[in-house]
Structure formats: structure tokens, C-alpha cells
Amino acid sequence: MAAAQGRLSDDADGRDDATEENRKAMQTAPPPFRAAVEALRTARLRPEIEVSATPAPRRLAPHAHALEAAVVEGEDDLADGRLVLLHDPAGHEAWQGTFRLVTLVRAELETEMAADPLLPDVCWSWLTGALQGRGLSFGEPSGTVTRASSHYFGGLEQRPAASQIEIRASWTPREGLGGVPDTAAHLAAWGDLLCQVAGLPPAGPSDASVVTLPQRRGPQPR
């Protein structure tokens, strides 16, 4: 999202199209949803995170807003992800609320690290820990942590084996004043998760207890 306080994506055309689509959708959205989306603009993210608007899925809920982000070091992407804010004014039984956040986060890993049997549990704890670290109240968390490995043969056999971690998750942000959740804080927590998956060191003394992934095999060229 262009106004979030991270770095902006260079994909200006795609960002403009998504922004226009989101703007049109917001014209008919209920006030709580408009307030929740507007609050995203106040989120404070680490400067390594580039954020932009992206078209939101329209079949998951009556109202949706989506962001995509990447953790960037120089010209390399260390991790990337997508965060979608859903809203159903009538409420949703599975959500136990009227809002839901859905995310996908992924990064490449050292092959040895990907083989660690505790890795999925650790990655899931990063998500819940990021939310708890921001003092956020949330419910009904669910998701998957997937490890994938690629081995190359024939004309591609010179490429080293590659491994990737992928976190897919959703949770219900508790609603505050006026039925609006603190989406800025949830976006900041999601940014914390992205940076952990990317293997970045803690941002400051207050993050000293955070355990991050060792730097993975190599960043992805942009």
C-alpha cells in the first residue's frame, strides 16, 4: 500500500491499477471496513519492507482489501508475502467475528535448515509470537507451514538444490471502538513475521528475544 511507512514497490503501473480497483470498492464499503483500510496507512514498518496494493479476491467476503510486500536488501528479495483483509458485516461463524486477515509468506532456505523437523512449529510460533509481541488480541488462528525442495536434473543439473518455506494462515483480529480492529498494528506484526522469515536481525533491543532464520541459501534477484 503506497501510504504505509515501508518502502514502495517499483511496479507503479500494477500499483496504480490495484489502487484504482480498491478505491472503487471502497465507495460502497461500510464505514467499519473503510476505517480499517484507512488505518493500514498509519502502520510503521521496517525500511527493508516494500509494500504495495494488489487486487483483492472478491469471492471470500463481501469486502476485501489486499497488500503485497517484499523484504528487500539491495536488489534482492529475501522474502515476500500477501496480506488480505476480509470483512463480512453480517459476521461469519468460522471467523467468530466480522473481520478476517489471511496471509501467505514465503522465503528460500538452506537445504539443511529446511530438513529440521522442528521448522514448521518454529515458523508457526513466529506468526502467533509476532501478534502477541504487539499486544494484539486475536482468535481462531489456523493455517499451514509447508516445506518444498527442488532438485535439478539434465540441462539444469548445475543448479544447486533449493528449498522454500511457505506459511499460509488466517486469524480474526478482535474489534475495537466502533467495531474496527487495529489493522495498523496487525500489519506491523505481519511485517515482523516477514522479517523473521527473511532472516533479518532484530530491529532493536526490544526484539532481542526474537529468533530468526539463519540467512538462507541466497536472495532472489528482483
N, C-alpha and C positions, 0 to 999 in steps of 0.2 A: 504494500500500500504506500503510495507516494508520500504521504504525510507522516508515516511512522518514523520514529527517530533512529532508524538504521540507515545504511547506505541504500541508494536507489539502483534498480536494475537498469542496464543499458538498453534493454529491449523496449524502447519508447513506444513503438507502434503497437505492440501487443498490450502494453500497459494502458495506452490510451483507449484501445478497443474495450478492454475489460472495465476500465473506469467508466466509460460511457454506458456500458451494459448495466453495471452496478448502479449508476446514477438513475437510470430509468426505472430499475426495480425498486429503488428507494422511494420513488414518488408515491407509490401505492402501499408502502410498508407501514405497519402500525408504529406508533411513537416509541414503544419499548425497544423494538428492533432498530429503529433509526438511531436511538440514543446509544445502543450497544455498539453499533457500527461506528458511530462518530467517536466513541470513547477509544476505539482502536488507534485513532490518530495521535493519542496522547502517550502511547506506550513508549518507554525508553528502552532501546535495545543496544547491545554492544555494536561498536562501529564495524566489526567484521561481518555483520549480518546485512545482506541486501534484501529488501522487501519490495514486492510489487503486487498490485491487484491482478487477479486472474478470474476468468469466467467461473461462476459458481454453478454447481449442479442444481437443477430445478426440480428433480423428482424426489428428493429426500425429505423436503419440508416445504411448506408454503413460501417461506422466505429463507434466503441463503446469501451469504457473502463469503468470498474466498480470497486468501492471500497465498502467495508462494514466496519462498525465501531460500537463500543460499548463504553458507558461511564461506567467505572469500578471503584468501590470503594471496596477495599479489594478483596474478591472473588465473589462479587455481581455485576450484570449488572443493572444499573439504567435506561438505555435507549439504544436503538440500532437503526441502520438505514443502508440505502444503498444509494449510490450516483453514478449515471451513466452519463458519458459524451458521448454525441452523436455528430456525425459530418457527414454532407452531403455536399460535395464540390459544388454541383450544387445549393445549397440553398433549403430552404423549406418554402413554402408560409405561413404555420401556425406559423412557428418559427420566420419569418421575420429576418432570418439570416442563417448562415451555421452551428452553434453550438447550442446545447440544453443541459441543465442539468435537470435530472429527479431524484427525491428523494422519499424515504419512510423513515419516522421517527416514532418511537412508544415508549410508556412507559406506565407503570401502574400508576393508580391514586387512591387517596382516593375516595370512593364512593360518598361522599358529594361534593367533588370538581368536579367530573365528571357530577354532576347534575346541575352545574352552567350554566345558559342559555347563558352567555357571553363567555364561554370557547372556542368555535370554533373561534370566532372573535379574541380573545386574541392570540390563537395559530397561526392563520394565520398572525397576526401582528408581531409575533416573527420572522417568516420567512422573511418578507419584511424588518423588522427592522434590522435583522442581516446583510442583504445585504447592506442596506443603512448605517448602522453603520460602515461598512468597506469602505464606499465611492465608492461602486460599481455601475456601470451603467448596467441596465438590462431591458428587455422588455418582453411583452407577458406572464406575470405570470398567471398560472392557477393551480387549484388543489382542493382538498377536505380535510376537517378535520372531522374525524369520531370518535364517542364515542361508545364503546361497553361495555356491562355489562354481567357478568356471575353469575348465581345463581345456587347453587348446591343442589341436592336432593338425596334421597335414601342413598346408601352407601357412597355418597360424601357430605352428608349434614353437616358434621362437618367443611367443608372448608368455610372460610368467603367469602362473595360476592367479586368479583373482577371486576375492571373497567380499561379500557385501552383507551388511546388516540392515534390516528394514523393520521399522516399528510402525504398526498401524493401530490406532487407538481412538477411543471416543470417551467423553465424560460429560457430566451435566454440571455446569457452573451454577452455584447457588445464586439465586436472585436477591438483589438488594433493594434499595429505595426505588419505588416506582416500578418494581418488577424487572429491574435491569441488572444483570450481572456485571462484575468488574472485569470487563473484557480486556482492558488495557493490561491489567495485572496477569491475566491468563495468557495474553500474547507475550508478555515479558517472560513468563515461566516457560512458555514454549521455546522462546529464544534461548533460554538457559539450556534446555534439552538439546537443541540443535548444536550448541557449542560443545556440550559434553560429548555428543556422538562424534563431532568433528575432531575431538582430541585436544581442544584448546585448554590452556591452563586456566585456573580460576581467575576471574576478573579482578578480585580484590581480597583483602584479608577476611571479609565476611564469608567468602566462598572457600575458605581453606579446607573445609571438610569434604568438599566435592571430589569424587574420584572420577577421572576422565579416562577415556580410552587412550592408550599409547598411540602416537602418530601412526596412521595406517600406512599401507604399502606405498602409496603415492597419491597426490592430489589429482583430481580430474581436470584436464585442460578445459578451458571455457570455450 
